[in-house]
Amino acid sequence: MKDIILKLEKPFDSFLSSAIKALDISRKITKNIDSSSSTIKNDGSLLTEYDLKVEKEIFNILKSSEADIVTEEVLGRENNKEFCWYVDPIDGTTSFSKGIPLFGTIIGLTRKNIPVMGCIELPKFEERYISIKNHGCFKNGNIVEASKCDDLSKSMISYGSPQRFLKEGLIDKLRILDEKVWDSRGFSDCFGYSLVFDGSIDLFIEVDLNPWETIAIESLSLESNAGYAESTSVNGKTNIIFGSKYLVEETANIFGGEWKIK
C-alpha cells in the first residue's frame, strides 16, 4: 500500500498509515491465539481480554491523528472533529473465543459523517481489505471488485445469525429470499463481509449492526463497486444489504420497509 499512500492527499496519507499500523498490531496480538475465555456483556455479546487489549493498542495508535475515535468497548475520544474513526477491535468475538478463525478487526473513518475509509483485517488468513474514497478497494494491496451477478437464481448469498432476523421480524422474508437464490451460506461477521468485496459471494444481508461495523462496510462496498442499502433496525441500529448492484434493490424489495440505497 506504500504506493497508494504516496498518491493520497493530506491528511488521508497519514490516516492510511495509522490504519495500517493499527491493523498490524491487531494481527500481531490475535494471529496466534487459538481460543480465549470470555464474559457476557449486557447486550448478550461476548468480551475477551483480547478485545480490550487490541482496542487499547489501536486507540494508542489512532489518538495521534486529528480525528475523533469511537470504539466498541470502553475507549473513545469525541471533540467534534471533522474526521472520526470507528473501531471494532475483534469482530466475531464468539468465533475468536471458541478457536474458530472467522474473526478480525474492523476500522472505518468518516469525514463529516460520510465514510471515506474502510479496513478489515483477517489475522488467521493473513488477508487485509482496505478501501479509500475515490481510490478503490484493495485485498492485500491488489485492487478487487464485487460481483456483477444480475440474477438471484444464479447467486450465492450469505447472512448472519437467523436469530437476529427472527428478532427483527424478518425471518419469513429471509426464507423467501433463500427460495429465490442458487445457494446461501452462513459466513458471518467480518469474514463473511469480506467475501463480497472480491466477488467470492454475490450478496450479504445482516441486521442490527453498530457504526463501528457499518462505516467500514459501506466504504468497502462502494469502493469495490458493490451496491449498498441500509435501513433502521427495531433497536435503532442498522440493517444492511450489500453486494452486486443488480441484486441489492431487488433484495430490499423482498424484505420490505424503508431502505436507503447508496
C-alpha positions in Angstrom: 0.0 0.0 0.0 3.0 2.3 0.1 2.4 3.5 -3.5 -1.2 4.3 -2.6 -0.1 6.3 0.4 2.2 8.4 -1.8 -0.7 9.2 -4.1 -3.0 10.4 -1.3 -3.5 14.0 -0.4 -3.1 15.1 3.2 -4.4 14.2 5.7 -5.5 10.9 4.1 -1.9 9.7 3.7 -1.3 9.9 7.4 -4.7 8.4 8.2 -4.0 5.4 6.0 -0.6 5.0 7.6 -2.2 5.0 11.0 -4.8 2.5 10.0 -2.2 0.1 8.6 -0.2 0.3 11.9 -3.4 -0.4 13.8 -4.2 -3.5 11.6 -0.6 -4.7 12.0 -0.8 -4.6 15.8 -4.2 -6.4 15.8 -2.7 -9.2 13.6 0.3 -9.5 15.9 -1.8 -9.8 19.0 -4.5 -12.2 17.7 -3.0 -14.3 15.0 -1.5 -17.0 17.2 -4.4 -17.1 19.8 -6.4 -20.3 19.4 -9.1 -19.6 22.0 -9.9 -17.4 24.9 -12.1 -17.3 28.0 -14.9 -14.7 27.8 -17.6 -12.9 29.7 -21.1 -11.9 28.6 -21.8 -8.2 28.2 -25.1 -6.6 29.0 -26.2 -6.8 25.3 -25.5 -10.6 25.3 -22.4 -10.5 23.2 -19.0 -11.9 24.4 -16.0 -10.0 25.7 -12.4 -11.4 26.0 -9.3 -9.8 27.4 -8.0 -9.6 23.8 -10.9 -7.3 22.8 -9.7 -4.8 25.4 -6.0 -5.3 24.6 -6.4 -4.8 20.9 -8.7 -1.8 21.4 -6.1 -0.2 23.7 -3.3 -0.7 21.3 -5.3 0.6 18.3 -6.5 3.6 20.4 -2.9 4.5 21.3 -2.0 4.5 17.6 -5.1 6.4 16.3 -5.1 9.0 19.1 -2.2 10.8 17.4 -4.3 11.5 14.4 -6.6 14.6 14.0 -9.8 12.6 14.4 -12.4 11.6 17.0 -12.4 7.9 18.0 -15.5 5.7 18.6 -14.8 2.1 19.8 -17.0 -0.9 20.6 -15.8 -1.5 24.1 -14.6 1.3 26.5 -12.1 3.7 24.9 -13.0 6.8 22.9 -12.5 10.4 22.2 -15.0 12.9 20.8 -14.2 16.5 20.2 -16.4 17.2 17.3 -13.6 17.0 14.8 -14.1 16.8 11.0 -12.9 13.1 11.0 -13.9 10.2 13.2 -12.5 6.7 13.5 -14.9 3.8 14.2 -13.2 0.7 15.7 -14.3 -2.9 16.3 -11.2 -4.4 17.9 -12.4 -8.0 17.4 -15.4 -8.6 15.2 -16.6 -12.1 15.7 -15.6 -12.4 19.3 -17.7 -15.6 19.7 -15.7 -17.3 16.9 -12.4 -16.0 18.4 -13.2 -17.3 21.9 -14.1 -20.7 20.5 -11.0 -21.1 18.4 -12.9 -20.6 15.1 -10.7 -18.4 12.7 -13.6 -16.3 11.3 -12.8 -13.2 13.2 -10.9 -9.9 12.6 -10.7 -6.2 13.2 -12.8 -3.6 11.5 -11.8 0.1 11.3 -13.8 2.8 9.5 -13.1 6.5 9.0 -15.7 9.2 8.3 -15.4 12.8 7.2 -18.3 14.9 8.2 -20.2 11.7 8.8 -19.5 10.3 5.3 -17.5 7.0 5.2 -14.1 7.7 3.5 -12.1 4.7 4.5 -12.7 1.1 5.5 -10.5 -1.7 6.7 -11.0 -5.4 7.6 -8.1 -7.4 9.0 -8.4 -11.3 9.0 -5.4 -12.4 11.0 -5.7 -16.1 10.7 -5.9 -15.9 6.9 -3.4 -13.1 6.6 -5.9 -11.1 4.5 -6.4 -7.4 4.6 -9.1 -5.3 2.9 -8.7 -1.5 2.6 -10.8 1.0 0.8 -10.2 4.7 0.3 -12.8 7.0 -1.1 -12.3 7.5 -4.9 -9.2 5.2 -4.9 -10.8 1.7 -4.9 -10.8 -1.4 -2.7 -7.7 -3.5 -2.1 -7.1 -7.0 -0.9 -3.5 -7.4 0.3 -2.6 -4.5 -1.9 -4.4 -5.7 -5.0 -7.5 -3.9 -6.4 -10.6 -6.0 -6.1 -14.2 -5.7 -7.3 -17.6 -7.0 -6.2 -19.7 -9.5 -8.1 -21.8 -8.3 -11.1 -24.3 -11.1 -10.9 -27.7 -9.9 -12.1 -29.9 -12.9 -11.4 -30.9 -14.0 -7.9 -31.5 -17.5 -9.1 -27.8 -17.7 -10.0 -26.4 -16.0 -6.9 -24.7 -17.2 -3.8 -25.6 -15.1 -0.8 -24.7 -15.1 2.9 -26.2 -13.7 6.1 -25.6 -13.7 9.8 -27.4 -15.5 12.6 -31.1 -16.3 11.8 -31.8 -15.5 15.4 -31.1 -11.8 14.6 -33.6 -11.9 11.7 -36.1 -13.6 14.0 -35.8 -10.7 16.5 -36.2 -8.2 13.6 -39.4 -9.9 12.4 -37.6 -10.7 9.1 -37.2 -14.4 9.3 -40.0 -15.1 6.9 -38.6 -12.6 4.4 -35.2 -14.4 4.7 -36.9 -17.7 3.9 -38.4 -16.1 0.8 -35.0 -14.9 -0.3 -33.5 -18.3 0.3 -36.0 -19.8 -2.0 -35.0 -17.5 -4.8 -31.2 -17.8 -4.8 -29.0 -20.6 -6.1 -27.2 -21.1 -2.8 -27.0 -19.5 0.7 -24.4 -19.8 3.3 -23.8 -18.6 6.9 -20.4 -17.0 6.6 -20.7 -14.5 9.4 -19.1 -11.4 10.8 -16.1 -9.7 9.1 -15.0 -12.9 7.3 -18.4 -13.1 5.6 -18.5 -9.4 4.8 -15.1 -9.6 3.1 -16.2 -12.2 0.7 -18.4 -9.6 -1.0 -15.6 -7.2 -1.8 -13.7 -9.6 -4.1 -16.8 -11.2 -5.6 -16.4 -14.5 -3.8 -20.1 -14.3 -2.9 -22.7 -12.1 -4.6 -24.7 -10.6 -1.7 -24.7 -10.3 2.1 -27.5 -9.4 4.4 -27.1 -8.5 8.1 -29.3 -6.8 10.7 -28.9 -4.8 13.8 -25.3 -3.6 13.4 -23.4 -0.8 15.0 -21.5 2.1 13.3 -18.1 0.5 14.2 -19.2 -2.2 11.7 -21.3 -0.4 9.1 -19.0 2.6 8.4 -16.2 0.4 7.1 -18.6 -2.0 5.3 -20.2 0.9 3.4 -16.8 2.3 2.3 -15.5 -1.1 1.3 -18.8 -1.8 -0.6 -18.9 1.4 -2.6 -15.2 1.3 -3.4 -15.4 -2.3 -4.7 -18.3 -1.2 -6.9 -20.8 -3.1 -4.8 -24.3 -1.8 -4.1 -25.2 -0.9 -0.5 -28.5 -0.3 1.2 -29.4 0.3 4.8 -32.5 0.7 7.0 -33.1 1.2 10.7 -33.5 -1.9 12.9 -36.1 -2.3 15.6 -33.4 -1.4 18.1 -32.5 1.8 16.3 -29.3 0.3 14.8 -28.7 -0.5 11.2 -29.8 -3.3 8.8 -27.7 -3.6 5.6 -27.7 -5.3 2.2 -24.6 -5.2 0.1 -23.2 -6.9 -2.9 -23.9 -6.9 -6.6 -25.5 -3.6 -7.6 -28.0 -5.6 -9.7 -29.3 -7.6 -6.6 -29.4 -5.1 -3.8 -32.6 -3.3 -4.8 -34.4 -6.5 -5.6 -33.4 -7.9 -2.2 -34.5 -4.7 -0.4 -37.9 -5.1 -2.0 -38.2 -8.6 -0.8 -37.5 -7.5 2.8 -39.8 -4.5 2.5 -39.7 -1.4 4.7 -37.7 1.8 4.0 -34.3 1.2 2.6 -31.8 3.8 1.6 -29.8 2.6 -1.5 -26.4 4.2 -2.0 
